[in-house]
Amino acid sequence: MPLTTAGYPLLIHCKNFHVAHFVIGQERDCHEVYTSLLKLSQPAKPEELYAFSYNPKMSKENRETGWKLIDLKVDYQRMGIPNDYWEITDVNKDYEICSTYPPEIVVPRAANKAVVIGSSRFRSRGRIPVLSYLYKENNAAICRCSQPLSGFSARCLEDEQMLQAIREANPGSPFMYVVDTRPKLNAMANRAAGKGYENEDNYDNIRFKFIGIENIHVMRNSLQKLLEVCEMKSPSMSDFLTGLENSGWLRHIKAVMDAGVFLAKAVKDEKASVLVHCSDGWDRTAQVCSLASLLLDPFYRTFKGFMVLIEKEWIAMGHKFSHRCGHLDGDPKEVSPVFTQFVECVWQLMQQFPCTFEFNEHFLLEIHDHVYSCQFGNFLGICHKEREDLKIFEKTHSLWPFLLQKKQELRNPLYRGFTAYKELQPNTLPFSFQFWCGMYNRFDKGMHPKQRVLDHLLSCMSQKMKLEDNASELENKLPFLDGPLPSEACSLSKVGRAASKTPMLNTPQDYEGEPPPVLSNGASAGNIDVASDVDQKHKENLSPHQDLHDLNDTVNVLNSEAKDGKPQQRLSALRTVFSEAGACGGEA
């Protein structure tokens, strides 16, 4: 950036797409800040990352409890595993089968240890086919692995037996899909290096399919072009749309979504098991398997379920977070927005199905930010073995308890519950995909502030809860105060009780039939009800105090009459009024 009269400019592009512009008075100071930021943003050693020095003043027991919050065994048990066809095995407990898989994996019960070992020798980096998700409705499974070392003609009997065991674990289907998420040209190029893809002639009853998601280098370049469009100063509509199209970003998001939809339909509609791989099975494979699971299972659309999904498909199965997110000083060609694309696919689903996710957009952004912040240990390293070597679970804290503490502000007020929607069938035509301003232009101060409807609704619901608490507190104090006249006090307490029992009809789950009507000003009738409820509460809270004030005035008048020698019957009547008012207040 050019030198200004105020000093030396420093432009910082953050990993969460925040762009910070500083002007520093002295050139030496500016250079020192720049050098320090480079060193701190990409240290040479993992132990120098922020997570190892972050101290939230939490006890050792609480930290350990935080790491135990997510138990993948419980999720497999939820799927009905172990069963007659699948088992959880510790065959990889010493990482002898695969160094980038977790110690415990789920494999077909029919695949013995010899088959597992033989298959691992025929798969890139030993990443054998393992279970990702079991659809209990029909026993169809989603499995994942890496590409075979087939070259042009090589084959492996144990690997063929492994795929046969996966197919036979689903008796309801005579075949299974094998899905290669790479473009066919890329897969064919790998054959020259002794890798490649499965030959349908060597595997019984498989249907092979290419999906065509581009590699990490294409995705990295695409994101860079997208960010250049986002940083344009006052672009015309034509420039913005042309730049967005030329970046190819939404086209790549659609490709990932299409792959997830294909897997979900194969499992649910065709009742067929699916084996998924890319090159090494830790980038595109993670995207597609986790997205398909999200489409099939509403549990993964809850707070806890989404955490389980990320732990299972991304963290435990060896997505290289440290490399893809550039946590350390390393090869810049290894950096790629693979996880960012998955998070955006989830957001795109939230736009089509706003009532099916327990969490809101801010929850996704919080997770995405902390993938790059290195404040917590969840996303450090490249696999379970490396995290054990770094003593991540002993020296750092887990992100999940931190997010659950903020659950109230991260929840979706439109969520209709776990059973309202089961499988999702999104529209993947081009017009269904939107530019995610909340992610890529979140920090743009030049944009006019926008009040999000869901944020406003969440705020109204929170305010309603506070007002109800205040009303209850005031009602509890009424018996100890001089109440109003009996007829007014009783009617007030009845109105208060009726108002407190009235549900707030401002979310879709409150309407069994038609949704709330939209008024001419664009607001829904449900939102107007919120405001009227608040006004009514305010009036109810004021009414008792006003009546007490009027009652005190009456007492003063009667005292004056008594001094003048007027009959005492009025005072006797007043005592009766106080007695009855107190009794009525006790009912409130």
Solvent accessible surface area in square Angstrom, and as a share of the most:
residue,aa,sasa,rsa
1,M,124,0.55
2,P,108,0.68
3,L,113,0.56
4,T,59,0.34
5,T,156,0.91
6,A,79,0.61
7,G,7,0.06
8,Y,67,0.25
9,P,22,0.14
10,L,16,0.08
11,L,73,0.36
12,I,41,0.21
13,H,104,0.46
14,C,50,0.30
15,K,68,0.29
16,N,33,0.17
17,F,26,0.11
18,H,60,0.27
19,V,58,0.33
20,A,21,0.16
21,H,103,0.46
22,F,101,0.42
23,V,70,0.40
24,I,35,0.18
25,G,48,0.46
26,Q,119,0.53
27,E,109,0.49
28,R,188,0.69
29,D,63,0.33
30,C,15,0.09
31,H,116,0.52
32,E,88,0.39
33,V,61,0.35
34,Y,105,0.40
35,T,69,0.40
36,S,56,0.36
37,L,67,0.33
38,L,99,0.49
39,K,148,0.63
40,L,137,0.68
41,S,56,0.36
42,Q,69,0.31
43,P,8,0.05
44,A,79,0.61
45,K,120,0.51
46,P,31,0.20
47,E,93,0.42
48,E,100,0.45
49,L,10,0.05
50,Y,107,0.41
51,A,1,0.00
52,F,41,0.17
53,S,84,0.55
54,Y,42,0.16
55,N,107,0.55
56,P,47,0.29
57,K,186,0.79
58,M,72,0.32
59,S,53,0.34
60,K,123,0.52
61,E,115,0.52
62,N,85,0.44
63,R,40,0.14
64,E,64,0.29
65,T,87,0.51
66,G,7,0.07
67,W,39,0.14
68,K,153,0.65
69,L,55,0.27
70,I,21,0.11
71,D,70,0.36
72,L,42,0.21
73,K,86,0.36
74,V,86,0.49
75,D,5,0.03
76,Y,23,0.09
77,Q,104,0.46
78,R,73,0.27
79,M,4,0.02
80,G,34,0.33
81,I,2,0.01
82,P,82,0.51
83,N,44,0.23
84,D,121,0.63
85,Y,83,0.32
86,W,3,0.01
87,E,46,0.21
88,I,42,0.21
89,T,25,0.15
90,D,75,0.39
91,V,31,0.18
92,N,0,0.00
93,K,122,0.51
94,D,92,0.48
95,Y,30,0.11
96,E,144,0.64
97,I,20,0.10
98,C,3,0.02
99,S,57,0.37
100,T,18,0.11
101,Y,1,0.00
102,P,16,0.10
103,P,32,0.20
104,E,73,0.33
105,I,4,0.02
106,V,2,0.01
107,V,2,0.01
108,P,1,0.01
109,R,111,0.40
110,A,81,0.63
111,A,5,0.04
112,N,90,0.46
113,K,128,0.54
114,A,70,0.54
115,V,13,0.08
116,V,4,0.02
117,I,49,0.25
118,G,10,0.09
119,S,0,0.00
120,S,10,0.07
121,R,185,0.68
122,F,18,0.08
123,R,2,0.01
124,S,4,0.03
125,R,149,0.54
126,G,11,0.11
127,R,1,0.00
128,I,0,0.00
129,P,0,0.00
130,V,3,0.02
131,L,5,0.02
132,S,2,0.01
133,Y,11,0.04
134,L,4,0.02
135,Y,13,0.05
136,K,122,0.52
137,E,114,0.51
138,N,29,0.15
139,N,56,0.29
140,A,0,0.00
141,A,1,0.01
142,I,0,0.00
143,C,0,0.00
144,R,2,0.01
145,C,1,0.01
146,S,0,0.00
147,Q,2,0.01
148,P,0,0.00
149,L,62,0.31
150,S,11,0.07
151,G,10,0.09
152,F,142,0.59
153,S,97,0.63
154,A,53,0.41
155,R,144,0.53
156,C,17,0.10
157,L,117,0.58
158,E,59,0.26
159,D,0,0.00
160,E,24,0.11
161,Q,72,0.32
162,M,0,0.00
163,L,3,0.01
164,Q,71,0.31
165,A,9,0.07
166,I,0,0.00
167,R,33,0.12
168,E,87,0.39
169,A,4,0.03
170,N,3,0.01
171,P,84,0.53
172,G,62,0.59
173,S,10,0.07
174,P,101,0.63
175,F,26,0.11
176,M,1,0.00
177,Y,23,0.09
178,V,0,0.00
179,V,0,0.00
180,D,0,0.00
181,T,0,0.00
182,R,1,0.01
183,P,24,0.15
184,K,110,0.47
185,L,143,0.71
186,N,42,0.21
187,A,0,0.00
188,M,87,0.39
189,A,69,0.54
190,N,37,0.19
191,R,50,0.18
192,A,80,0.62
193,A,75,0.58
194,G,34,0.33
195,K,64,0.27
196,G,0,0.00
197,Y,33,0.12
198,E,4,0.02
199,N,66,0.34
200,E,91,0.41
201,D,128,0.67
202,N,26,0.13
203,Y,14,0.05
204,D,95,0.49
205,N,83,0.42
206,I,15,0.07
207,R,119,0.44
208,F,37,0.15
209,K,76,0.32
210,F,46,0.19
211,I,41,0.21
212,G,28,0.27
213,I,0,0.00
214,E,60,0.27
215,N,42,0.22
216,I,23,0.12
217,H,76,0.34
218,V,56,0.32
219,M,5,0.02
220,R,57,0.21
221,N,82,0.42
222,S,5,0.03
223,L,23,0.11
224,Q,98,0.44
225,K,102,0.43
226,L,0,0.00
227,L,32,0.16
228,E,96,0.43
229,V,11,0.06
230,C,17,0.10
231,E,70,0.31
232,M,71,0.31
233,K,185,0.79
234,S,112,0.72
235,P,52,0.33
236,S,58,0.37
237,M,139,0.62
238,S,75,0.48
239,D,73,0.38
240,F,47,0.20
241,L,93,0.46
242,T,72,0.42
243,G,15,0.14
244,L,22,0.11
245,E,111,0.50
246,N,97,0.50
247,S,5,0.03
248,G,3,0.03
249,W,2,0.01
250,L,38,0.19
251,R,138,0.50
252,H,18,0.08
253,I,0,0.00
254,K,55,0.23
255,A,26,0.20
256,V,0,0.00
257,M,1,0.00
258,D,49,0.25
259,A,0,0.00
260,G,0,0.00
261,V,18,0.10
262,F,45,0.19
263,L,0,0.00
264,A,9,0.07
265,K,99,0.42
266,A,1,0.00
267,V,0,0.00
268,K,66,0.28
269,D,81,0.42
270,E,77,0.34
271,K,107,0.45
272,A,0,0.00
273,S,1,0.01
274,V,0,0.00
275,L,0,0.00
276,V,0,0.00
277,H,0,0.00
278,C,3,0.02
279,S,27,0.18
280,D,21,0.11
281,G,1,0.01
282,W,14,0.05
283,D,9,0.05
284,R,25,0.09
285,T,0,0.00
286,A,0,0.00
287,Q,2,0.01
288,V,0,0.00
289,C,0,0.00
290,S,0,0.00
291,L,0,0.00
292,A,0,0.00
293,S,0,0.00
294,L,0,0.00
295,L,1,0.01
296,L,3,0.02
297,D,10,0.05
298,P,16,0.10
299,F,36,0.15
300,Y,0,0.00
301,R,2,0.01
302,T,18,0.11
303,F,3,0.01
304,K,82,0.35
305,G,0,0.00
306,F,0,0.00
307,M,0,0.00
308,V,6,0.04
309,L,0,0.00
310,I,0,0.00
311,E,26,0.12
312,K,3,0.01
313,E,1,0.01
314,W,0,0.00
315,I,11,0.06
316,A,9,0.07
317,M,12,0.06
318,G,0,0.00
319,H,1,0.00
320,K,24,0.10
321,F,0,0.00
322,S,8,0.05
323,H,75,0.33
324,R,11,0.04
325,C,5,0.03
326,G,5,0.05
327,H,1,0.00
328,L,40,0.20
329,D,100,0.52
330,G,55,0.52
331,D,80,0.42
332,P,100,0.63
333,K,129,0.55
334,E,50,0.22
335,V,47,0.27
336,S,4,0.02
337,P,6,0.03
338,V,4,0.03
339,F,6,0.02
340,T,1,0.01
341,Q,1,0.00
342,F,0,0.00
343,V,1,0.00
344,E,1,0.00
345,C,0,0.00
346,V,0,0.00
347,W,18,0.06
348,Q,1,0.01
349,L,0,0.00
350,M,19,0.08
351,Q,67,0.30
352,Q,54,0.24
353,F,40,0.17
354,P,60,0.38
355,C,15,0.09
356,T,6,0.04
357,F,1,0.01
358,E,37,0.16
359,F,0,0.00
360,N,8,0.04
361,E,22,0.10
362,H,65,0.29
363,F,0,0.00
364,L,1,0.00
365,L,9,0.05
366,E,37,0.17
367,I,1,0.01
368,H,0,0.00
369,D,34,0.17
370,H,21,0.09
371,V,1,0.01
372,Y,38,0.14
373,S,48,0.31
374,C,11,0.07
375,Q,33,0.15
376,F,6,0.03
377,G,0,0.00
378,N,3,0.02
379,F,1,0.01
380,L,1,0.01
381,G,3,0.02
382,I,35,0.18
383,C,9,0.05
384,H,43,0.19
385,K,75,0.32
386,E,50,0.22
387,R,4,0.02
388,E,76,0.34
389,D,97,0.50
390,L,25,0.12
391,K,95,0.40
392,I,0,0.00
393,F,69,0.29
394,E,104,0.47
395,K,107,0.45
396,T,0,0.00
397,H,17,0.07
398,S,8,0.05
399,L,0,0.00
400,W,3,0.01
401,P,31,0.20
402,F,58,0.24
403,L,0,0.00
404,L,54,0.27
405,Q,142,0.63
406,K,49,0.21
407,K,81,0.34
408,Q,89,0.40
409,E,100,0.45
410,L,4,0.02
411,R,57,0.21
412,N,7,0.04
413,P,2,0.01
414,L,27,0.14
415,Y,39,0.15
416,R,95,0.35
417,G,27,0.26
418,F,93,0.39
419,T,127,0.74
420,A,47,0.36
421,Y,78,0.30
422,K,97,0.41
423,E,39,0.18
424,L,6,0.03
425,Q,115,0.51
426,P,14,0.09
427,N,64,0.33
428,T,25,0.15
429,L,97,0.48
430,P,95,0.60
431,F,152,0.63
432,S,16,0.10
433,F,20,0.08
434,Q,87,0.39
435,F,46,0.19
436,W,1,0.00
437,C,41,0.25
438,G,4,0.03
439,M,0,0.00
440,Y,8,0.03
441,N,21,0.11
442,R,73,0.26
443,F,59,0.25
444,D,62,0.32
445,K,184,0.78
446,G,70,0.67
447,M,64,0.29
448,H,156,0.70
449,P,133,0.84
450,K,156,0.66
451,Q,142,0.63
452,R,108,0.39
453,V,106,0.61
454,L,59,0.29
455,D,49,0.25
456,H,73,0.32
457,L,8,0.04
458,L,20,0.10
459,S,66,0.42
460,C,17,0.10
461,M,34,0.15
462,S,36,0.23
463,Q,89,0.40
464,K,35,0.15
465,M,100,0.45
466,K,133,0.56
467,L,37,0.18
468,E,47,0.21
469,D,96,0.50
470,N,73,0.37
471,A,11,0.09
472,S,57,0.37
473,E,93,0.42
474,L,58,0.29
475,E,48,0.21
476,N,104,0.53
477,K,102,0.43
478,L,39,0.19
479,P,59,0.37
480,F,175,0.73
481,L,81,0.40
482,D,86,0.45
483,G,9,0.09
484,P,8,0.05
485,L,80,0.40
486,P,31,0.20
487,S,85,0.55
488,E,73,0.33
489,A,10,0.08
490,C,42,0.25
491,S,57,0.37
492,L,42,0.21
493,S,13,0.08
494,K,127,0.54
495,V,65,0.37
496,G,7,0.07
497,R,79,0.29
498,A,62,0.48
499,A,27,0.21
500,S,59,0.38
501,K,160,0.68
502,T,71,0.41
503,P,88,0.55
504,M,20,0.09
505,L,69,0.34
506,N,10,0.05
507,T,4,0.02
508,P,41,0.26
509,Q,61,0.27
510,D,53,0.28
511,Y,42,0.16
512,E,163,0.73
513,G,66,0.64
514,E,142,0.64
515,P,92,0.58
516,P,23,0.15
517,P,89,0.56
518,V,111,0.64
519,L,70,0.35
520,S,128,0.83
521,N,114,0.58
522,G,57,0.55
523,A,29,0.23
524,S,27,0.17
525,A,24,0.18
526,G,0,0.00
527,N,36,0.19
528,I,77,0.39
529,D,58,0.30
530,V,5,0.03
531,A,55,0.43
532,S,57,0.37
533,D,46,0.24
534,V,33,0.19
535,D,79,0.41
536,Q,75,0.34
537,K,17,0.07
538,H,108,0.48
539,K,129,0.55
540,E,23,0.10
541,N,33,0.17
542,L,98,0.49
543,S,36,0.23
544,P,20,0.13
545,H,95,0.42
546,Q,102,0.45
547,D,27,0.14
548,L,24,0.12
549,H,106,0.47
550,D,68,0.35
551,L,8,0.04
552,N,80,0.41
553,D,67,0.35
554,T,60,0.35
555,V,36,0.21
556,N,95,0.48
557,V,83,0.48
558,L,9,0.04
559,N,68,0.35
560,S,61,0.39
561,E,35,0.16
562,A,29,0.23
563,K,180,0.76
564,D,107,0.56
565,G,65,0.63
566,K,103,0.43
567,P,97,0.61
568,Q,97,0.43
569,Q,128,0.57
570,R,131,0.48
571,L,34,0.17
572,S,59,0.38
573,A,54,0.42
574,L,18,0.09
575,R,163,0.59
576,T,72,0.42
577,V,30,0.17
578,F,62,0.26
579,S,77,0.50
580,E,84,0.38
581,A,1,0.01
582,G,35,0.33
583,A,69,0.54
584,C,6,0.04
585,G,11,0.11
586,G,51,0.49
587,E,119,0.53
588,A,37,0.28
